Amino acid sequence: MPKLPVVPGHQIVGTIDALGAGVRAFKIGRRVGVPWLYSTDGTCQFCRAGNENLCERARFTGYHADGGYAEYCVVDEKFAYPLPAAFSDEQAAPLLCAGVIGFRAYRMSGAQSGQRLGLYGFGASAHLVLQLARSQGCEVYVFTRGPGHRKLAEDMGAAWTGAAEDTPPHALDAGIIFAPAGSLVPQALRVLRKAGVLALAGITMSPIPAFDYGLLYHERVVRSVANSTREDCREFLRQAAEIPVRPRTQLYPLADANRALQDLKHSRLEAAGVLQVGS
């Protein structure tokens, strides 16, 4: 860890209690969100090229800077976002990382209206992307182990659900892997059409096993997705409010943070877990 001790938490919703000198974008009492991307240098080759998500000196909330498990945090006004009134605090929190990284992964997959999109894993990100993709005319196929998650995906409008080893009724035009399991890559390529794109949305992933080149041939593309930009966050919040996206959440008091993490680890969450800090 680059900072120890550190306060974790990287999807923060709160109201502004005090302003630093020179702040112009916000007023005290305004509700804002603070996502994973805490700051960038603005000067490296990636920032200058519009790829600040790859900034050489990026800092991340709850990793380089203290995060949202605290009652108070400090952030530069350029990296805080006004939140649409359509979302409660509990609903807004998952939009700030699970939502925005899902939004970027969806864009990087190249899925278009009328095409078939496969989602691997159906947790906090995927249930938001399903709503986004359906609103834009995609047919969504969900691959997940849990019967409860399959039922939820079907209730939310998935055209088909199954396990990663299953073969859907049609080849997919694009896919996104949210689960951190490298073994899913050849499974996803197996059902991807020629020239299809497979986006890997996780920060970490177990080793990808060796697979036959034929799975990748015919100009199929595998690409990773790293972090997100400020423009991603602004655009996703706007679209989420317009659609509107409806996050499914499960609220825990801060004292139950360890229970929430255990529920996540053991796939007991059928929604996005949200911690309530303070009253």
Number of C-alpha atoms within 10 A of each C-alpha: 7 9 11 10 9 16 18 16 19 25 25 28 26 19 14 16 12 10 14 10 6 7 11 9 10 15 13 10 11 12 19 19 21 29 28 24 24 24 22 19 14 17 13 16 13 15 19 12 10 13 14 25 19 17 20 15 14 17 17 18 24 22 20 18 22 23 26 23 21 14 11 14 17 15 15 12 16 11 17 24 20 16 24 15 10 14 18 11 18 19 19 25 27 26 30 24 22 23 27 29 26 27 28 21 29 26 14 20 24 16 25 17 13 12 16 21 31 28 28 26 25 26 22 23 25 24 28 25 25 26 22 23 21 19 15 14 14 22 23 25 25 28 25 21 17 16 12 15 23 21 12 17 25 16 10 14 14 23 17 17 23 17 16 21 14 11 14 18 9 12 17 25 25 29 31 31 24 25 21 17 17 16 17 21 24 19 17 23 25 16 23 25 17 17 14 24 24 29 25 26 26 19 11 11 14 11 11 12 10 9 13 8 9 10 19 18 12 12 12 18 17 16 14 15 19 15 19 22 23 19 12 17 25 16 13 21 24 14 14 23 15 11 13 15 22 17 22 16 18 15 15 16 14 16 11 13 16 11 13 20 14 13 14 16 10 8 15 14 19 19 21 22 21 22 21 18 17 10 5
